[in-house]
């Protein structure tokens, strides 16, 4: 109790303190669960960004198909999103290209490195014949070498964390 100007005020501090304690406990539990999931999982909670750079400059690229599903706990259903489009070759045909020199290097930078990375390349005008190769995984930055033959190429970079967590990035280049 407190007396102010002849009035008696009742202090409800214990009820308010308990409500604040419960609220803070719930907030800390949610934040702690998120941090625990982020630290203990090889799969990021959000779709990672992939950046393509040539001579230190970011070049034009776009998302191809992707699927990103996560569990917030073991007994919860998976949630997430996906973007399913046609073949990457046709996505690349609509992209603007950048010029590069034969045998130069391109950097592929993942926000969080996947356990599997597959690089696919097409010559523009030939959607049937492609070359694919696995490149070193678990690295945030990978370097690929452009072909020694002049021409226009479409590349697909597929980062795969699991069967339900993958992303594709597409870019196009003219090798001079």
N, C-alpha and C positions, 0 to 999 in steps of 0.2 A: 504494500500500500504506500501511497505517496499523497501528501497534502499540498495542493497548489491553490492559493487564493480561497481558502476555506472549503474547497472541494476535496473529496477523497477519491483518488483514482486507484483502481485495482490493476495491479501489474500482472500481465499474462505471459511473462517472459518464459516460463517453463514450456508452455504449449507452443509458442513461437520457436523457441530453440529446438524443440523436438522436430517440428515441421522442416526447419532449415536443415537439420541433421539428416533427415530422411531424403530430402531433395538432393543434397550434396552427395549422399551415399549412392543414390541412383545415377546421378551424372557421372561420378567417378567409376561406377561399375560399367557403364556404357563405354566411356572413354578407354578404360582399361581393357575391355574386351576387344575393342577395335585395335588398340596398340598390340595386344597379344596376337591377334590374327595376322596383323601386318608383319610382325617380327618372326613368327614361327612358320609362315607360309612362303613357299617359293613362288606362289602365284600372287601377283599384285591384286589389290582390291578393285582397282579401276583399270580400264583399258590403257596400257602404256602408249606414250607417244613415240613415234619413230621419226627421226630427222635424217635427211639425206643431205650431205654437204660435198661440194666440189671446190677445191682450192680455198677451203675455209668459209665458203659462202653457202647458205642454205639454198637448195634448188627446189623447183616446183615438183611436188609429189602429191599423191592423194591416197586416201584409204581405199583399199579394195574390200573384199569381204572380211568380216570378223565375227567372232562369237566370244562373249565374255560372261561367264556364269560363275557365281560365287556362293558359298554357304556362309551364313553368319554363325551358325553352330551346326554340330553334327546331325542333330535331329530336325533341322529346319530344311525345307525344300530349297533347291537352288534358285537363285534369282539372277537377273542380268539382262543383257541385250545382245542383239545380233544384227548384222547388216549383210544380207546375202545378195550378191549382184552377179552379173555374168562373168565370163572369163576375164582375167586381168589384161590380156592382150587388147581387148576391145576398150577397156577403160583407158589403157595407155595411149591408144590411137587418138583419143580426145584430149590428151594432155598437151600442154606446151612443152617443147623440148629445150634443152640447153646444149651448147656446143662444148666439146671437150677434145683433148688431144688423145691420139692412140696411145695405149699403155699407161695412161694417167690413172691415178687412184681416186676412188670415191669413198667417203666415210659414211657408214651406216651406224647411226647412234640410237640405241634403245634406252628409254628412260629406266627400265629394269630389264636386265639381260635374260633372255629365254634359254631353256636347255636345248632347244633345237632351232636352227635357222636354215632355211632353204632358199637359195637364190635361183631364180629362173630367168632366162633371157630369150627374147625373140628378136629376129630381124623384122623391121617394119615391112609389111608386104608379104610376110610368110608366117601365118598364124599356126601352121601345122608343125613346123620343125622348131623345137625348143631345146635349150640346153639347161639342165638343172644340176645343182651341186649343193651339198651341205657345206656350210662355212662354220668356222669355229664358234661354238656356242658359249654361253655363260660369260660373254664379254659385252660390256655396255657399248663399246665402239669396235666395229669391224671395218677393215679396209678391203675393198675389192679392186681388182685391176681391170680396166677397160680393155676390150679386144684391140689387137694390133691392126685389124682390118677397118678401113673407113666404112661408114654406113650409119644407119639410124636404128637404134635399139630400144626396146621396151624391157624394163626390168620389174620383176616381182620379188619382194622381200617378204618371206613368210616367217614370222616368229611364232613358235609353238611352245606353250607352257604345259598344255594337256590337250586331250581330245576335245574338250569343251572350252578351251581358252587359247585362242590364236588370233593373230592380227596379220593383215596383208597391207603392205605399202607398195604403191606402183609409181615408177618414174620413167621418163623417156629422155634419151640423149642422142645427139648427133656426134659421132666420132669423126674427126677431121684428120 
